Structures are given as C-alpha cells and as structure tokens.
C-alpha cells in the first residue's frame, strides 16, 4: 500500500484529533485555538490536494480500515469527484477558520466599540468550543465524501448535523437557539428515514459497501424493497440538502447563525445532501437509476424548477440582508438538483460545476454580510445605502461574487449554468432551460439591487455617519479569496472540465 492511500484517512483523522486537544490546550492557552485549527485544516487541504493526481492516474484510491478487506471491512474510497470535494471542503473551512478569528470577539486591545451583533454575542470564552466544533464538522464532511460504505456515510452525515446544530446555536441567544431547534426538528426525522432505508437495503443485500451493493442490487429479486429504500434515502438526504419544498429549516438557520457558520451551511453542508443522493444513485442503485426510478428523477426535475423561481422571488421580497442570501441558496440548490435530475452527462457536468461556483460565491456573500453586521450593526438591505463609502473592499467583494451568482461570463457561475441549459436542451427540456434563464434574471434583480444600494445611493439619514471603517485584513482577505476564486474557477474551467467529464461518464456508465 503506497503512502498516497493514507492521505484521505489522515485528512479526516487529524482534524478529529486536534478537535479533542483544543479544549484541553485552551485551559492555559485560549489564543491557540485558531492557529491550531488553521494549521490542521491547512494540512487537510494539502493532503486532499495531493490525492488528485493519484486519483487521476488510478481512477480511485481505496483505504481499508484495520486492513480488513471490503465488503466485510470499512472502506474509504476516493474518486476524482470525491477528491475535488475534499479540496473544496478543506479550503472553505480553512478560510472560515481564519475569518472567524476577528469575528468571534473584538480584539481586547481595541478601545472603541467595533462589533455590534453576532460577534458581540459570541464572546471570547466560546472560542475553543467554536473551533473544536468547526474541526469536527470539517472532518465529518471529509469523511462523508470519502466513505465507500453507506452506513459510515450516514454516521459522518449525522456527526456533521450535530456539529451544525451546535454552531448555529453557539451565540446562546434566543433567535439562533430557536433556528437550531427548528433545524434539528426537521433533520432528526430525516435521519431516521435514511437509517430505515439503509436497514431495508441491508436486509435484502446483506452488505453496506457501495461497490458491493451495486452488484447485489442488480441481481436482487426484491425490487420493490430496493425502490422503497431508494425513495426513503432521497427524502432523508433531501431534507438535509434543503431541496424545495423540504427547505423550511434553511432560512432561519442560515440567517440567524453566526455569519461564518452561515457560509459553511450554504457553501458546503447543504451540498453534502446532494452529494449523498448523487453517490447512492449511481454507486449503489446504478442498475435501477434512472430507468426504473425515472419517476423520482422527474419529480426532482420539476421541484428543482419550482425551487429556482420560488427561491428567487422570496429573495427579492426580503428586507433582511442575510435572509435574502439564505433564500438565494434555496434557488441555487434548485439549479444543482435540476442538473442531477436530467440524468444526462452535460446536465450533471453543469450541476457539479455549479456546486463549486455556488459554494465560493455564497461563502463570499455571507462573509461580506458578517463584516458589515459586525462593523456597523446594520442588517436591513435598506441600511446598506452608501456602505461602499465606509467599507469599499467588502462591498467590492460582494459585487464581484454577484457576477458569478448571476452567471455573467467568464465566471464559474456562467460555466455551470451554460452546461445546465445545454443539458436541458439536449434532453428535450427546453422549458427548464428557460427557467434557468429567468432565474438568472431574477438573481440579477436581488444581487444588483444590493450592489446599487452600496455604491450608487447616498446613506439614509443618520446611517453610516459614525466612524465605521473597513473590517480587519483577517476578514477582508478571506472574503476576497472567495470572490476572486468564483471568477478564476470560470477562467480555468478548461482545466477542470475534462477530468470532471471523465468521472461523470464513469458514473453514467457511458
């Protein structure tokens, strides 16, 4: 076994180990929490990036825990899509960890009051707990995308959910706690449904390994139970992915959580549910999907179209800045699900690319919102008039990320939507292609409205008159990394699309 086959498990285990150490070290060195978390996530990022050339060369990397051969032992199995997701997870988690250093609490050496809202509620004493939960959350997402075993996917998914509840509620005030409880009340029944599905699948196949499941599902005589288990799994993952109309927990959780956590929820955590549906559909139920389960794909197709319009209209109607961004996530999840439900190579390529494009742009949006709220205390969109005069770098980052979210060339958002429209047309779904275009126009309305307020309108009477200034560099730089990456990912799409096309072709068996 080569050294490269250990990279995936190291990328997962190291954050878990350091997450346990941080509270212990914090008993004497509270300020060490952020550097330890950042170094750990940087190590996971490097290990994840080192997986990519090895995966390209061999197709996938397999690690057998305890040297037990699958299907009897637990397998970590990373293909190119999984490796790319691991890089995305590690990179965004690292950026959020760095951004959070100044967001969690004001620097005690600063005499003037510069933090007003969530930053003030998340006092210094919560820093070790925050970074421990952040590391466990990152490790659980890495484990989820790297797992070759459907039950361990479930375990990592629930570990991720538990950390999410805690991080949403960590300010300890009424609204974040209520949002976390609402999130939990929907996510726990969804977890029970998914566990029931896994039990049904195991009862007729006798295995949990995804590769072994694919063979046994194809030869099983229990087709009705297999179809029922698939539908239950889709429902369980759909709640966690906030797929319309199972999205009710998302607006509150995303808007009431601390902004760095809102960035993780929107950029990564909801994507894990979609990744789960994609993985089990083709890796475990490949012989049934999409032919025998075409009605499930068609249902997802039209709910995705409804989500695009509904999410955009709701985003336009919002007066709260973070709530607008949250409903934009509902809309963009619709784009991603639509590409998956087309069950076409081009559509899936667009869906996969939009996962990355949306992750970068939406993380940037929430980090911008966190900077503005923490510096000024303003949360309403109407209060953002003239914001660029005081916080030009933050506002410019929001404007740049808006270009990608709307789909202006040559951004990553444009590349994803181009392939989504192409997939819609090649599969005979021109109406859905039109919905994608209408959605882009509506996205321009709510994104560019904010940009117009920030740059082209004077501040309302009494607003932005105080000595408000730009956020610290430790918040500005991560925000700009997200904004620039959303553009660069579109410019270099010719380097990323060929290997993505290869892995999607393998999933489809073409």
LUMKOL-294312 format. One line per 10 residues: number of its first residue (from 1); for each residue x, y, z of C-alpha. Coordinates in Angstrom, 1 decimal. Layout:
BEGIN
NUM	X,Y,Z; ...
END
This chain:
BEGIN
1	0.0,0.0,0.0; 1.5,3.3,-1.1; 1.8,6.3,1.1; -0.8,8.2,-1.1; -3.5,5.7,0.0; -3.2,7.0,3.6; -3.8,10.7,2.6; -7.6,10.5,2.8; -7.7,9.0,6.2; -5.1,11.4,7.5
11	-7.1,14.3,6.2; -10.0,13.1,8.3; -8.3,11.8,11.4; -6.0,14.8,12.0; -8.9,17.4,12.5; -10.7,15.0,14.8; -7.6,14.5,16.9; -6.8,18.3,17.2; -10.5,19.0,17.9; -10.1,17.0,21.1
21	-6.9,18.7,22.0; -8.1,22.3,21.6; -10.3,22.5,24.7; -7.5,20.9,26.8; -4.9,23.3,25.5; -7.3,26.2,25.9; -7.3,25.7,29.6; -4.0,27.5,29.6; -3.6,29.0,26.1; -7.0,30.2,24.8
31	-5.5,32.1,21.9; -4.0,28.9,20.5; -7.4,27.7,19.3; -7.5,29.5,16.0; -3.8,28.8,14.9; -4.2,25.1,15.7; -7.5,24.9,13.8; -6.0,26.8,10.8; -2.8,24.7,10.7; -4.9,21.5,10.9
41	-7.2,22.5,8.1; -4.3,23.6,6.0; -2.8,20.1,6.5; -6.1,18.5,5.4; -6.2,20.8,2.4; -2.7,19.8,1.3; -3.4,16.1,1.8; -6.7,16.4,-0.2; -4.9,18.2,-3.0; -2.2,15.5,-3.1
51	-4.9,12.9,-3.7; -6.0,14.4,-7.0; -3.0,13.3,-9.3; -3.1,9.8,-7.8; -6.8,9.5,-8.3; -6.5,10.8,-11.9; -3.8,8.1,-12.5; -5.7,5.1,-11.0; -9.3,6.1,-11.1; -9.8,5.9,-7.4
61	-7.9,5.3,-4.2; -9.1,2.7,-1.6; -8.1,2.5,2.1; -9.2,-0.5,4.2; -9.5,0.4,7.9; -7.8,-2.2,10.1; -6.6,-4.0,6.9; -10.0,-5.7,6.7; -10.8,-6.2,3.0; -14.2,-4.9,1.8
71	-17.1,-5.7,1.8; -16.5,-7.1,5.3; -14.3,-4.2,6.4; -14.8,-0.5,6.3; -13.5,1.1,3.1; -12.6,4.7,2.3; -12.9,5.1,-1.4; -12.0,8.4,-3.1; -12.6,9.1,-6.8; -11.9,12.3,-8.6
81	-15.2,13.9,-7.7; -14.6,12.9,-4.0; -11.1,14.3,-4.1; -12.2,17.6,-5.6; -15.0,17.9,-2.9; -12.4,17.2,-0.2; -10.3,20.1,-1.6; -13.3,22.4,-1.6; -14.3,21.4,1.9; -10.8,21.9,3.4
91	-10.2,25.2,1.6; -13.5,26.8,2.6; -13.3,25.5,6.1; -9.7,26.9,6.4; -10.9,30.3,5.1; -13.8,30.4,7.5; -11.5,29.5,10.4; -9.2,32.4,9.6; -12.1,34.8,9.1; -13.6,33.8,12.5
101	-10.6,35.0,14.5; -11.7,38.6,14.5; -15.4,37.8,14.1; -15.9,35.8,17.2; -15.0,38.6,19.6; -13.4,42.1,19.3; -9.7,42.4,19.9; -9.5,43.3,23.6; -6.8,45.9,22.8; -9.3,47.9,20.7
111	-10.8,50.6,22.8; -13.6,51.6,20.5; -16.7,49.5,20.0; -16.5,47.9,16.6; -18.5,44.7,16.9; -22.3,45.0,17.3; -24.3,41.9,16.5; -23.2,38.3,16.4; -19.6,39.0,17.1; -20.6,40.6,20.4
121	-22.7,37.7,21.4; -20.0,35.1,20.7; -17.7,36.2,23.4; -14.1,35.2,23.8; -14.8,32.2,26.1; -16.6,30.3,23.3; -13.6,30.4,21.0; -12.2,26.9,21.9; -15.6,25.2,21.6; -16.3,27.0,18.3
131	-13.0,25.8,16.7; -13.4,22.3,18.1; -16.9,22.0,16.5; -15.6,23.6,13.3; -12.8,20.9,13.0; -15.2,18.0,13.7; -17.6,19.5,11.2; -14.9,19.7,8.5; -13.7,16.1,9.4; -17.2,14.7,9.1
141	-17.8,16.3,5.7; -14.4,14.9,4.5; -15.4,11.5,5.9; -18.8,11.7,4.2; -17.4,12.3,0.7; -14.6,9.8,1.1; -16.6,6.9,2.6; -17.1,3.8,0.5; -19.6,2.4,2.9; -23.3,3.6,3.0
151	-23.6,3.2,6.8; -20.5,5.2,7.5; -21.8,7.8,5.2; -24.8,8.0,7.5; -22.5,8.2,10.6; -20.5,11.0,9.2; -23.6,12.8,8.0; -25.1,12.7,11.5; -21.9,13.8,13.1; -21.9,16.7,10.7
161	-25.6,17.5,11.6; -24.8,17.5,15.4; -21.9,19.9,14.9; -24.2,22.1,12.7; -26.8,22.4,15.4; -24.2,23.4,18.0; -22.6,26.0,15.7; -25.9,27.6,14.7; -26.9,27.9,18.4; -23.4,28.9,19.7
171	-24.3,32.6,20.3; -26.6,31.3,23.0; -29.3,33.9,22.3; -33.0,33.3,21.6; -33.1,33.5,17.8; -30.0,31.3,17.0; -31.2,28.7,19.5; -34.7,28.7,18.0; -33.2,28.3,14.5; -31.1,25.4,15.7
181	-34.1,23.7,17.2; -36.1,24.1,14.0; -33.2,22.7,12.1; -32.9,19.7,14.4; -36.7,19.0,14.4; -36.6,18.5,10.7; -33.2,16.9,10.4; -33.7,14.2,13.1; -36.8,12.6,11.5; -34.9,12.8,8.1
191	-32.0,10.9,9.7; -34.4,8.2,11.0; -35.9,7.8,7.5; -32.4,7.5,6.0; -31.4,4.9,8.6; -34.6,2.9,7.9; -33.7,3.0,4.2; -30.2,1.6,4.9; -31.8,-1.1,7.1; -34.1,-2.2,4.3
201	-31.3,-2.2,1.8; -29.1,-4.3,4.1; -32.0,-6.8,4.7; -32.2,-7.7,1.0; -28.5,-7.4,0.1; -26.5,-8.3,3.2; -23.9,-5.7,2.6; -23.2,-2.0,3.2; -20.2,-1.5,0.9; -21.2,0.8,-2.0
211	-19.3,-1.2,-4.7; -20.6,-4.5,-3.4; -24.2,-3.0,-3.1; -24.1,-2.2,-6.8; -23.6,-5.8,-7.7; -26.1,-7.2,-5.2; -28.8,-4.7,-6.0; -28.5,-5.6,-9.7; -29.1,-9.3,-9.0; -31.7,-8.9,-6.2
221	-35.2,-10.2,-6.5; -36.5,-7.7,-4.0; -37.0,-4.8,-6.4; -39.9,-3.2,-4.5; -38.0,-3.1,-1.3; -34.9,-1.7,-3.1; -37.1,1.1,-4.8; -38.7,1.9,-1.4; -35.2,2.2,0.2; -34.0,4.5,-2.5
231	-37.0,6.8,-2.1; -36.5,7.0,1.6; -32.8,7.7,1.2; -33.6,10.5,-1.2; -36.1,12.0,1.2; -33.6,11.8,4.1; -30.9,13.5,2.1; -33.3,16.0,0.5; -34.2,17.4,3.9; -30.5,18.0,4.8
241	-29.9,19.5,1.3; -32.9,21.8,1.8; -34.4,20.7,-1.5; -37.7,22.5,-2.1; -40.3,22.0,-0.6; -38.3,20.4,2.3; -36.3,23.6,2.8; -38.2,25.2,5.7; -35.4,25.0,8.2; -32.9,26.7,5.9
251	-33.9,30.4,6.0; -33.8,30.6,9.8; -30.7,28.6,10.3; -28.7,30.5,7.6; -29.8,33.9,8.7; -29.6,33.5,12.5; -26.4,31.6,12.7; -23.0,33.4,13.0; -22.1,34.6,9.5; -19.0,32.3,9.2
261	-21.3,29.3,10.0; -23.9,30.6,7.6; -21.1,30.5,4.9; -20.4,26.8,5.8; -24.1,25.9,5.8; -24.7,27.4,2.4; -21.4,26.6,0.7; -20.9,23.1,1.9; -23.3,21.5,4.3; -26.4,21.5,2.1
271	-24.2,20.3,-0.8; -23.5,17.1,1.3; -27.1,16.1,1.0; -26.9,16.5,-2.8; -23.6,14.6,-2.9; -25.2,11.8,-0.9; -28.1,11.5,-3.4; -25.7,11.6,-6.3; -23.4,9.0,-4.8; -26.0,6.4,-3.8
281	-28.0,6.9,-7.0; -25.1,5.8,-9.3; -22.8,3.9,-6.9; -25.4,1.7,-5.2; -28.6,1.9,-7.3; -26.9,2.2,-10.7; -28.8,-0.7,-12.2; -32.2,0.9,-11.2; -31.3,4.5,-11.7; -32.5,6.2,-13.8
291	-34.7,3.8,-15.8; -36.7,2.1,-13.0; -36.6,5.2,-10.9; -37.3,7.7,-13.7; -40.4,9.0,-11.9; -38.1,10.0,-8.9; -35.8,11.9,-11.3; -38.8,13.6,-13.0; -40.2,14.6,-9.6; -36.9,16.2,-8.6
301	-36.7,17.9,-12.0; -39.9,19.8,-11.6; -39.4,20.6,-7.9; -36.0,22.0,-8.9; -37.6,24.2,-11.5; -40.1,25.4,-8.9; -37.3,26.0,-6.4; -35.4,28.3,-8.8; -38.4,30.6,-9.2; -39.6,30.4,-5.6
311	-36.2,31.0,-4.1; -35.6,34.0,-6.4; -38.9,35.6,-5.7; -38.5,35.1,-2.0; -35.0,36.6,-2.1; -36.3,39.6,-3.9; -39.0,40.1,-1.3; -36.7,40.1,1.7; -35.7,43.2,3.7; -33.1,41.4,5.8
321	-29.7,41.0,4.2; -28.8,37.6,5.4; -32.4,36.3,4.8; -32.1,37.4,1.2; -28.8,35.4,0.9; -30.5,32.4,2.6; -33.4,32.3,0.1; -30.8,32.6,-2.7; -29.4,29.3,-1.5; -32.9,27.6,-2.0
331	-32.8,28.9,-5.5; -29.3,27.7,-6.3; -30.0,24.2,-4.8; -32.7,24.1,-7.4; -30.1,24.6,-10.2; -27.9,21.8,-8.8; -30.8,19.3,-8.3; -32.1,20.1,-11.8; -28.8,19.1,-13.4; -28.7,15.9,-11.4
341	-32.3,15.0,-12.3; -31.6,15.4,-16.0; -29.6,12.2,-15.7; -27.5,13.5,-18.7; -23.7,13.9,-18.8; -24.0,17.6,-19.8; -26.6,18.3,-17.1; -24.6,16.5,-14.4; -21.5,18.4,-15.5; -23.3,21.7,-15.1
351	-24.7,20.6,-11.7; -21.2,19.6,-10.4; -19.7,22.8,-11.6; -22.4,24.8,-10.1; -21.8,23.1,-6.7; -18.3,24.7,-6.8; -19.4,28.0,-8.2; -22.2,28.5,-5.7; -20.0,27.4,-2.8; -17.5,30.1,-3.5
361	-19.9,32.9,-4.3; -22.3,32.2,-1.4; -19.5,31.8,1.1; -18.3,35.3,-0.1; -21.8,36.7,0.4; -22.2,35.5,4.0; -18.6,36.7,4.9; -19.5,40.1,3.4; -22.7,40.2,5.5; -20.7,39.2,8.6
371	-18.2,42.0,8.1; -21.0,44.6,7.6; -23.0,43.5,10.5; -20.1,43.2,12.9; -18.8,46.6,12.0; -22.0,48.6,11.7; -24.8,46.6,13.2; -26.9,47.0,10.1; -28.8,44.0,8.8; -31.5,45.5,6.6
381	-30.9,45.9,2.9; -32.2,49.5,3.0; -29.5,50.3,5.6; -26.8,49.3,3.1; -27.2,52.5,1.1; -23.8,54.1,0.8; -22.0,51.2,2.5; -19.2,51.3,-0.1; -18.1,54.7,1.2; -17.1,53.2,4.5
391	-16.3,49.5,3.6; -15.2,49.6,-0.1; -13.3,46.3,-0.1; -16.1,44.3,1.5; -18.7,45.8,-0.9; -16.5,45.3,-3.9; -16.1,41.6,-3.0; -19.9,41.3,-2.8; -20.2,42.9,-6.2; -17.6,40.5,-7.7
401	-19.3,37.4,-6.3; -22.6,38.7,-7.6; -21.3,38.4,-11.1; -20.7,34.7,-10.6; -24.0,34.0,-8.9; -25.9,35.7,-11.7; -23.9,33.9,-14.3; -22.0,36.6,-16.1; -19.1,35.3,-18.3; -16.4,34.3,-17.7
411	-17.2,33.4,-14.0; -17.7,29.9,-12.6; -21.5,30.6,-12.3; -21.7,31.2,-16.1; -19.9,27.9,-16.8; -22.3,25.9,-14.6; -25.4,27.5,-16.0; -24.2,27.1,-19.6; -24.0,23.3,-19.2; -27.2,23.2,-17.3
421	-29.0,25.0,-20.1; -27.2,22.7,-22.7; -28.3,19.6,-20.7; -31.9,20.9,-20.6; -31.9,21.4,-24.4; -30.2,18.1,-25.3; -32.7,16.1,-23.1; -35.7,17.9,-24.6; -36.5,20.1,-21.6; -36.4,23.5,-23.2
431	-38.9,24.8,-20.7; -36.5,24.1,-17.9; -33.7,25.8,-19.8; -36.0,28.9,-20.0; -36.5,28.6,-16.2; -32.7,28.7,-15.7; -32.5,31.9,-17.8; -35.4,33.5,-15.9; -33.8,32.5,-12.6; -30.6,34.3,-13.7
441	-32.5,37.5,-14.5; -34.3,37.3,-11.1; -30.9,36.7,-9.4; -29.6,39.9,-11.1; -32.5,41.7,-9.5; -31.7,40.8,-5.9; -27.9,40.8,-6.3; -27.5,44.0,-8.2; -30.1,45.8,-6.1; -27.8,45.4,-3.1
451	-24.8,46.5,-5.3; -26.7,49.6,-6.4; -27.6,50.5,-2.8; -24.0,50.0,-1.7; -22.3,52.0,-4.5; -24.7,54.4,-6.1; -27.0,55.7,-3.3; -26.1,58.1,-0.5; -26.6,56.8,3.1; -30.0,57.3,4.6
461	-30.3,60.0,7.2; -28.5,59.0,10.4; -26.9,55.9,8.9; -23.2,55.3,8.2; -22.3,58.6,9.8; -20.4,57.1,12.7; -16.7,56.3,12.5; -17.3,52.9,10.8; -14.3,51.6,8.9; -13.3,48.5,6.9
471	-13.0,45.1,8.6; -9.6,43.8,9.6; -7.4,42.1,7.0; -8.1,38.7,8.6; -11.7,39.2,7.5; -11.2,41.1,4.2; -8.6,38.7,2.7; -10.7,35.5,3.2; -13.7,37.3,1.7; -11.7,38.4,-1.4
481	-10.2,34.9,-1.8; -13.8,33.6,-2.2; -14.8,36.4,-4.6; -11.7,36.0,-6.8; -11.9,32.2,-6.8; -15.5,32.4,-8.1; -14.2,34.2,-11.1; -10.9,32.3,-11.6; -12.8,29.0,-11.5; -14.6,30.1,-14.6
491	-11.5,31.3,-16.4; -9.7,28.0,-15.8; -12.7,25.8,-16.5; -10.9,24.2,-19.4; -8.5,22.6,-17.0; -11.3,21.3,-14.6; -14.0,20.2,-17.0; -12.1,17.2,-18.7; -11.5,15.2,-15.5; -15.0,16.0,-14.3
501	-16.4,14.8,-17.5; -14.5,11.6,-17.2; -15.8,10.8,-13.7; -19.3,11.7,-14.6; -19.1,9.4,-17.7; -17.9,6.6,-15.4; -20.9,7.3,-13.1; -23.3,7.1,-16.0; -21.6,4.0,-17.5; -21.0,5.7,-20.8
END
